[in-house]
Each structure stands twice: as C-alpha cells, then as structure tokens.
Amino acid sequence: MLALRLARGSHPLVLVRRLLVAAASAGVGFLLLCTLGYASGHPAHSAGSVLRLLWCFVPLAATVQFAVAVARTDPSTRPRPGLSAVGLGPVRLSVLAAVSTAVSCTLGSMVALLFFLHLRGDISGLPFDGAAAGLLGADASLPLAAVVVLLTLAPAAAATASALALRTSPVRAAGVQDGARDLLPEEQVPAPAAPPAGLPWGVALTAAGLAVEAYASRGSSGSPFPLPGKLDSTPAWVLVGWTLTAIGLATAGPGLTHLAGRLLQAVRPGAVRLLAGRVLMDEARRIGRPLGVVCAVLSAVIAAFALYGTGPRPFGPLTALGAVLVIGCTTATLLTSALEAKQARAETARALLRLGAPASALRAATALRAAALLLVFAPLTWAIAELAALPLTG
C-alpha cells in the first residue's frame, strides 16, 4: 500500500519511467507466451521451442537491467532522516523499491496475457480477434502452470535484482560519504574509490565469445546465423558466444570508461579537461556497464546488417519485437544511468557554481566526456561487429 501511495505522488517523469518498465515487461511476457504457444502447437519440435525460449532471455535480461536502473533513480527509494526515524531505513527502502518494480512488471505481464489471448481468439468482442491464431498456436491448449511461471519471470527477476542493487547503490553511498564529510575532520574523510579491476576479465570474456561464435559457424550449411524467424536452424552456440561477448563488454565497460577519463587528463590538462576526466573516473562503475551492454547490442546490430542488409530479411514480427525491446531497454538504461550520475554530482555542480565557475565550463566538460566516450567505444563497437561477422559471412 505504501508503494502505491508513493507511486501516486511521484513526479510525472518517474511515472513515465515506471510505465516504460511495464511496457518492456509486457513485451517480454508476450514473447514468452508466444514461445509457449509454439511449443504447445508443435510438440515434435522441442529443440526449436527450447531455442526460442533461450532467445527470449536476451530481452528479459535487458528489461531487468532497465528496471534496476529505474529503481535506482526513483526519488522515493533514497534514504532520508525523516524516513529512517519511522523505521524506513535502507533495507526497508530496498524492499519498497522491489515491491514497486514488481507491481510495474506485473501490470505489464497482465497486459501481455490479455493481448496474447486476444490475438489467439480466446477473448472476443475487440478488433483483430484471432488475427494471429496460426502464429500463436490457437489450436492447442495452454498449460496454466506454464503460463503463470512464464509471466512471473520478469516481475520476480526485476524485483530481486532491484532489491540487491539498491543495497549497494552509488547514490546511497555518495549520500553516506557526504554525511561523513560533514561530521568527520578533513584528515578522516574516506579515500576515493579504486579504479575498476574488471578490464582484463572483460577482454578475456569478449575474446572467448568471439571464438565460440567463430567455432559455431564453422561447417554450417546455409546461413550460419539465421535470426529468430527461423529459430529451428540457429546454432545454439552462436547465442552462447554472443552472450559471452556481451558479458565481457559489460565487464570491461567500467575500465574503459576509467581509461577515457585518464586520456582526458593527459598532456597538461586545463581546468575543463581535468574536471571532465575526474568525473568520468568517478562515474566509471555507474555508467561503464550500461555503455558496455549498448556496445554489445550495437555490434550485434551491425553484424546482422552485414549478414542480411543486402538480401531479403528472414525475420518476422516477433524478431522485430525482441530487437526493439533489447535496443530500447539498453538505450533507456544508459540514459537512466546518466541521469543517476547527474543526480549524484548535483551538489558538486552547485558548489562549483557558488565558487564562481561559469556554467559554460560545466557544459564544456559534459561535451568533453561524451566525446571521450564516443572516441573509445565507437571504434570498439565497430571492431567487435566486424570480428563477429567475419566468420559468419565467410
């Protein structure tokens, strides 16, 4: 009930982000139900059904990542002295954020169920009754237990991930450190965070993923990587290789962001470059992982365009829906993480303005950070895409 009251009193932009989470959950739920409908209508094609289910976990992971980013930027989940006084400390607020996330995702899952049943023809009286009956396996009955399990995947995963992430949120840690600076002497203030240490592991995982993709495409007949429009012939190891590549880029993202901050401060930096570089180094963990995931998604899009850009597209509406979910959720996660970073350094920006720093210098530092990230991640994305597409096109 408290989560619903806080949702009613939230800022409109916060409500929009929660509605976007619900929409993403609806898309994932619809894809999972379509997989169940295919499995019920084609019991002899169990391998294809399992592969379809595996593909659905890609947009599910993107949706969970977006839900966690939205929960971290929700103002109602930040610790406040007044809330702590009534028993709503960090642990209770984490539970509250998990409940709010579960409510949003459950709403999306219910919309997905209604839309799925409507397109199958099980619900009549609306336009497009049974318009996709053949695609969704309307001739076969759906097991109720499987429907419930699939529809609870997104709410349960998003709520659990949000609760775990908010326990160690950088915004909360920044608030604790700011409070410590007010209470402790200058020589006792906590030291700055150490540089991210995941870059070597990220490089190794990315290389392993590219190697697995190259091995999986060896000796395959026809197109080695057909998109989910023809999932029955998609090598499962290609999906495993892309997953390893995505995990590797997400692991290397903070280290690459930290490196971009160091590059900005090289060769006698001025005040603006020094400020931009220090901010990038401080925000490496917060925005590095979303940047790495976006890099992985864009490299997959470029590789798919290299394979199918000049020929007929072999994918259907469900593939398009999955691609929109993955691209949209990862991009929205990056933008939301950037907003979280802006909120975390808001007090620093106000302090600089009070000290007389011009607002144009802060805007120039923001532009420098964006240019440095583009300079580091754009060539990497293109190189990963070319390396992934090379064995498939060859």
C-alpha positions as CSV (number, residue, x, y, z in Angstrom):
1,M,0.0,0.0,0.0
2,L,2.9,2.4,0.8
3,A,4.4,1.7,-2.6
4,L,1.1,2.6,-4.3
5,R,0.9,5.8,-2.3
6,L,4.4,6.8,-3.2
7,A,3.7,6.0,-6.9
8,R,0.6,8.3,-6.9
9,G,2.6,11.2,-5.5
10,S,5.6,10.7,-7.8
11,H,6.9,13.2,-10.4
12,P,5.4,12.6,-13.9
13,L,8.8,11.7,-15.3
14,V,9.1,9.0,-12.6
15,L,5.7,7.6,-13.6
16,V,6.7,7.7,-17.2
17,R,9.8,5.6,-16.4
18,R,7.7,3.1,-14.5
19,L,5.3,2.9,-17.4
20,L,8.2,2.2,-19.7
21,V,9.2,-0.7,-17.4
22,A,5.7,-2.0,-17.5
23,A,5.7,-1.8,-21.3
24,A,9.0,-3.6,-21.5
25,S,7.7,-6.3,-19.2
26,A,4.6,-6.6,-21.4
27,G,6.8,-7.2,-24.5
28,V,8.9,-9.8,-22.7
29,G,5.8,-11.6,-21.4
30,F,4.2,-11.6,-24.9
31,L,7.4,-13.2,-26.3
32,L,7.4,-15.9,-23.6
33,L,3.8,-16.7,-24.2
34,C,4.4,-16.9,-28.0
35,T,7.1,-19.4,-27.3
36,L,4.7,-21.4,-25.1
37,G,2.1,-21.2,-27.9
38,Y,4.7,-22.5,-30.4
39,A,5.7,-25.3,-28.1
40,S,2.1,-26.3,-27.5
41,G,1.3,-26.3,-31.2
42,H,4.5,-28.1,-32.3
43,P,5.2,-30.8,-29.7
44,A,7.5,-32.6,-32.2
45,H,9.8,-29.5,-32.4
46,S,11.1,-29.5,-28.9
47,A,14.6,-28.3,-29.9
48,G,13.2,-25.3,-31.7
49,S,11.0,-24.5,-28.7
50,V,13.9,-24.6,-26.3
51,L,15.9,-22.3,-28.6
52,R,13.1,-19.9,-28.9
53,L,12.9,-19.8,-25.1
54,L,16.7,-19.1,-24.9
55,W,16.3,-16.2,-27.3
56,C,13.6,-14.7,-25.0
57,F,16.1,-14.4,-22.2
58,V,18.0,-11.7,-24.1
59,P,15.1,-9.2,-24.0
60,L,14.3,-10.4,-20.4
61,A,17.8,-9.5,-19.3
62,A,17.6,-6.1,-21.0
63,T,14.3,-5.5,-19.3
64,V,15.6,-6.4,-15.8
65,Q,18.6,-4.1,-16.3
66,F,16.3,-1.3,-17.3
67,A,14.0,-1.9,-14.3
68,V,17.0,-1.8,-11.9
69,A,18.2,1.5,-13.4
70,V,14.7,3.0,-13.0
71,A,14.6,1.8,-9.3
72,R,18.0,3.3,-8.6
73,T,16.8,6.7,-9.8
74,D,13.5,6.7,-8.1
75,P,13.4,9.6,-5.5
76,S,11.1,7.7,-3.2
77,T,13.8,5.0,-2.5
78,R,16.5,7.4,-1.3
79,P,17.4,7.3,2.4
80,R,16.2,10.4,4.3
81,P,16.5,11.2,8.0
82,G,12.7,11.5,8.4
83,L,12.1,8.1,6.9
84,S,14.8,6.5,9.0
85,A,13.1,7.9,12.1
86,V,9.9,6.0,11.3
87,G,11.7,2.7,10.5
88,L,12.2,3.1,6.8
89,G,15.9,2.6,6.6
90,P,18.0,1.4,3.6
91,V,16.8,-2.2,3.9
92,R,13.1,-1.3,4.1
93,L,13.5,1.2,1.2
94,S,15.2,-1.6,-0.9
95,V,12.2,-3.8,-0.2
96,L,9.9,-0.9,-1.1
97,A,11.7,-0.4,-4.4
98,A,11.5,-4.1,-5.1
99,V,7.7,-4.1,-4.5
100,S,7.2,-1.0,-6.8
101,T,9.2,-2.7,-9.5
102,A,7.2,-6.0,-9.1
103,V,4.0,-4.0,-9.4
104,S,5.1,-2.3,-12.6
105,C,6.3,-5.6,-14.2
106,T,3.2,-7.5,-13.1
107,L,1.0,-4.9,-14.7
108,G,3.0,-5.4,-17.9
109,S,2.6,-9.2,-17.7
110,M,-1.2,-8.9,-17.3
111,V,-1.3,-6.7,-20.4
112,A,0.8,-9.2,-22.3
113,L,-1.6,-12.0,-21.3
114,L,-4.7,-10.1,-22.4
115,F,-3.1,-9.1,-25.7
116,F,-1.9,-12.7,-26.3
117,L,-5.3,-14.2,-25.6
118,H,-7.0,-11.6,-27.8
119,L,-4.7,-12.3,-30.8
120,R,-5.3,-16.1,-30.3
121,G,-9.0,-15.6,-30.4
122,D,-9.6,-16.7,-26.8
123,I,-11.1,-13.2,-26.0
124,S,-13.6,-11.9,-28.4
125,G,-15.5,-8.6,-28.9
126,L,-12.5,-6.4,-29.9
127,P,-10.8,-5.6,-33.2
128,F,-8.3,-8.1,-34.5
129,D,-9.9,-11.1,-32.7
130,G,-7.8,-14.1,-33.6
131,A,-5.6,-12.2,-36.1
132,A,-2.6,-14.3,-35.2
133,A,-4.2,-17.6,-34.3
134,G,-2.0,-19.6,-36.5
135,L,1.2,-18.0,-35.3
136,L,0.3,-18.3,-31.6
137,G,-0.9,-21.9,-31.7
138,A,-4.6,-21.3,-31.1
139,D,-5.4,-25.0,-31.9
140,A,-3.5,-26.2,-28.8
141,S,-4.4,-25.6,-25.2
142,L,-2.0,-23.8,-22.9
143,P,-1.0,-25.3,-19.6
144,L,-2.0,-22.9,-16.8
145,A,1.1,-23.6,-14.7
146,A,3.4,-22.8,-17.6
147,V,1.6,-19.5,-18.2
148,V,1.9,-18.5,-14.6
149,V,5.6,-19.4,-14.4
150,L,6.5,-17.5,-17.6
151,L,4.5,-14.4,-16.6
152,T,6.2,-14.2,-13.2
153,L,9.7,-14.4,-14.6
154,A,10.0,-10.7,-15.4
155,P,8.5,-9.4,-12.1
156,A,10.4,-11.8,-9.9
157,A,13.8,-11.2,-11.6
158,A,13.3,-7.4,-11.8
159,A,12.2,-7.2,-8.1
160,T,15.1,-9.3,-6.9
161,A,17.7,-7.5,-8.9
162,S,16.4,-4.1,-7.8
163,A,16.5,-5.1,-4.1
164,L,20.0,-6.4,-4.4
165,A,21.3,-3.4,-6.4
166,L,19.8,-0.8,-4.1
167,R,21.6,-2.3,-1.1
168,T,24.9,-1.0,-2.7
169,S,23.6,1.9,-4.7
170,P,26.3,4.5,-5.6
171,V,23.7,7.3,-4.9
172,R,23.3,5.9,-1.3
173,A,27.0,5.5,-0.9
174,A,27.5,9.1,-2.1
175,G,25.0,10.3,0.4
176,V,26.7,8.4,3.3
177,Q,30.1,9.8,2.2
178,D,28.7,13.4,2.0
179,G,27.3,13.0,5.5
180,A,30.7,11.6,6.7
181,R,32.4,14.7,5.3
182,D,30.1,16.9,7.3
183,L,30.8,15.0,10.6
184,L,34.5,13.9,10.3
185,P,37.6,16.0,10.3
186,E,39.3,16.6,6.9
187,E,42.0,14.0,7.5
188,Q,39.5,11.3,8.3
189,V,37.3,11.7,5.1
190,P,37.1,8.3,3.2
191,A,39.5,7.9,0.3
192,P,38.3,7.9,-3.3
193,A,37.3,4.6,-4.9
194,A,39.9,2.4,-6.5
195,P,40.0,2.1,-10.3
196,P,37.8,-0.7,-11.7
197,A,39.6,-4.0,-11.9
198,G,37.5,-5.9,-14.5
199,L,39.1,-4.8,-17.7
200,P,41.4,-7.9,-18.2
201,W,38.5,-10.3,-17.4
202,G,36.2,-8.4,-19.8
203,V,38.8,-8.6,-22.6
204,A,39.2,-12.4,-22.0
205,L,35.4,-13.0,-22.0
206,T,35.0,-10.9,-25.2
207,A,37.7,-12.9,-26.9
208,A,36.2,-16.2,-25.7
209,G,32.8,-15.1,-27.0
210,L,34.1,-14.2,-30.4
211,A,36.0,-17.6,-30.5
212,V,32.8,-19.5,-29.7
213,E,30.9,-17.7,-32.4
214,A,33.6,-18.5,-35.0
215,Y,33.7,-22.1,-33.9
216,A,29.9,-22.4,-34.0
217,S,29.7,-21.0,-37.5
218,R,32.3,-23.4,-38.9
219,G,30.9,-26.0,-41.3
220,S,27.3,-24.9,-41.0
221,S,25.0,-25.3,-44.1
222,G,23.3,-22.2,-45.4
223,S,23.2,-19.1,-43.3
224,P,25.1,-19.8,-40.1
225,F,23.2,-17.3,-38.0
226,P,19.5,-17.1,-39.1
227,L,17.5,-14.7,-36.9
228,P,14.6,-15.9,-34.7
229,G,12.3,-16.0,-37.7
230,K,13.9,-19.4,-38.4
231,L,15.0,-20.4,-34.9
232,D,15.0,-24.1,-35.6
233,S,18.2,-23.8,-37.6
234,T,20.0,-21.3,-35.4
235,P,23.1,-22.8,-33.8
236,A,22.8,-22.5,-30.0
237,W,26.5,-22.0,-29.6
238,V,26.2,-18.7,-31.6
239,L,23.9,-17.4,-28.9
240,V,26.3,-18.6,-26.2
241,G,29.1,-16.8,-28.0
242,W,27.2,-13.6,-28.2
243,T,26.2,-13.8,-24.6
244,L,29.9,-14.2,-23.5
245,T,30.8,-11.2,-25.7
246,A,28.1,-9.1,-24.1
247,I,29.1,-10.1,-20.6
248,G,32.7,-9.4,-21.5
249,L,31.9,-5.9,-22.8
250,A,29.8,-5.1,-19.8
251,T,32.6,-6.2,-17.5
252,A,35.2,-4.2,-19.4
253,G,33.0,-1.1,-19.7
254,P,33.9,0.5,-16.3
255,G,37.6,0.0,-17.0
256,L,37.3,1.5,-20.5
257,T,35.3,4.5,-19.0
258,H,38.0,5.0,-16.4
259,L,40.6,4.9,-19.2
260,A,38.7,7.5,-21.1
261,G,38.8,9.7,-18.1
262,R,42.6,9.3,-17.8
263,L,43.0,10.1,-21.5
264,L,41.1,13.4,-21.0
265,Q,43.6,14.4,-18.3
266,A,46.8,13.6,-20.3
267,V,49.2,16.1,-21.7
268,R,48.9,19.2,-19.4
269,P,45.1,19.4,-18.9
270,G,43.3,22.6,-18.3
271,A,40.5,23.1,-15.7
272,V,37.7,21.9,-18.0
273,R,39.6,18.7,-19.2
274,L,40.7,18.0,-15.6
275,L,37.1,18.3,-14.4
276,A,35.7,16.1,-17.2
277,G,38.3,13.4,-16.7
278,R,37.8,13.3,-12.9
279,V,34.1,13.0,-13.3
280,L,34.5,10.1,-15.8
281,M,36.8,8.3,-13.5
282,D,34.3,8.7,-10.6
283,E,31.4,7.6,-12.7
284,A,33.2,4.6,-14.3
285,R,31.3,2.0,-12.4
286,R,27.9,3.7,-12.7
287,I,27.8,4.2,-16.5
288,G,30.5,1.8,-17.7
289,R,28.4,-1.4,-17.6
290,P,25.4,0.2,-19.5
291,L,27.9,1.5,-22.0
292,G,29.4,-1.9,-22.5
293,V,26.0,-3.5,-22.9
294,V,25.0,-0.9,-25.5
295,C,28.3,-1.6,-27.3
296,A,27.5,-5.3,-27.4
297,V,23.9,-4.7,-28.7
298,L,25.1,-2.2,-31.4
299,S,27.9,-4.6,-32.5
300,A,25.2,-7.3,-32.9
301,V,23.0,-5.0,-35.0
302,I,26.0,-4.1,-37.2
303,A,26.9,-7.7,-37.7
304,A,23.3,-8.6,-38.5
305,F,23.1,-5.8,-41.0
306,A,26.4,-7.1,-42.6
307,L,24.8,-10.5,-43.0
308,Y,21.3,-9.5,-44.1
309,G,21.5,-5.9,-45.2
310,T,21.6,-6.6,-48.9
311,G,19.2,-9.5,-49.0
312,P,15.7,-10.4,-48.0
313,R,15.1,-10.2,-44.3
314,P,14.4,-13.6,-42.8
315,F,12.9,-12.4,-39.5
316,G,9.3,-11.8,-38.6
317,P,7.3,-9.6,-36.2
318,L,8.4,-11.5,-33.1
319,T,12.1,-11.0,-34.0
320,A,11.4,-7.3,-34.6
321,L,9.7,-7.0,-31.2
322,G,12.6,-8.7,-29.5
323,A,15.1,-6.4,-31.3
324,V,13.1,-3.3,-30.3
325,L,13.0,-4.4,-26.7
326,V,16.7,-5.1,-26.5
327,I,17.8,-1.9,-28.2
328,G,15.2,0.3,-26.5
329,C,15.8,-1.1,-23.0
330,T,19.6,-0.9,-23.2
331,T,19.5,2.6,-24.6
332,A,17.0,3.7,-21.9
333,T,19.2,2.1,-19.2
334,L,22.2,4.1,-20.4
335,L,20.2,7.3,-20.3
336,T,18.8,6.5,-16.9
337,S,22.2,5.7,-15.6
338,A,23.4,9.1,-17.0
339,L,20.6,10.7,-15.1
340,E,21.6,8.9,-11.9
341,A,25.2,10.1,-12.4
342,K,23.9,13.7,-12.8
343,Q,21.9,13.4,-9.6
344,A,24.9,12.1,-7.8
345,R,27.1,15.0,-8.8
346,A,24.4,17.7,-8.4
347,E,25.8,19.0,-5.1
348,T,29.3,19.2,-6.6
349,A,28.0,21.2,-9.6
350,R,26.1,23.6,-7.3
351,A,29.3,24.1,-5.2
352,L,31.3,24.9,-8.3
353,L,28.8,27.5,-9.4
354,R,28.8,29.0,-5.9
355,L,32.6,29.3,-6.2
356,G,32.3,31.3,-9.4
357,A,32.8,28.6,-12.1
358,P,30.9,29.6,-15.3
359,A,28.1,27.4,-16.4
360,S,29.7,27.2,-19.8
361,A,32.6,25.4,-18.3
362,L,30.3,22.7,-16.9
363,R,28.6,22.3,-20.3
364,A,32.0,22.1,-22.0
365,A,33.1,19.4,-19.5
366,T,29.9,17.4,-20.3
367,A,30.6,17.6,-24.0
368,L,34.2,16.5,-23.5
369,R,33.0,13.5,-21.5
370,A,30.6,12.5,-24.3
371,A,33.3,12.9,-27.0
372,A,35.8,10.9,-25.0
373,L,33.4,8.0,-24.5
374,L,32.5,8.1,-28.2
375,L,36.2,8.1,-29.1
376,V,36.8,5.0,-27.0
377,F,33.6,2.9,-27.5
378,A,32.7,3.7,-31.2
379,P,35.8,2.0,-32.7
380,L,35.5,-0.9,-30.2
381,T,31.9,-1.4,-31.3
382,W,32.8,-1.5,-35.0
383,A,35.8,-3.8,-34.4
384,I,33.7,-6.3,-32.4
385,A,31.0,-6.2,-35.1
386,E,33.5,-6.9,-37.8
387,L,35.1,-9.7,-35.9
388,A,31.7,-11.3,-35.2
389,A,30.5,-11.0,-38.7
390,L,33.7,-12.2,-40.4
391,P,33.4,-16.0,-39.8
392,L,29.6,-15.8,-40.5
393,T,30.0,-14.1,-43.8
394,G,33.0,-16.1,-44.8
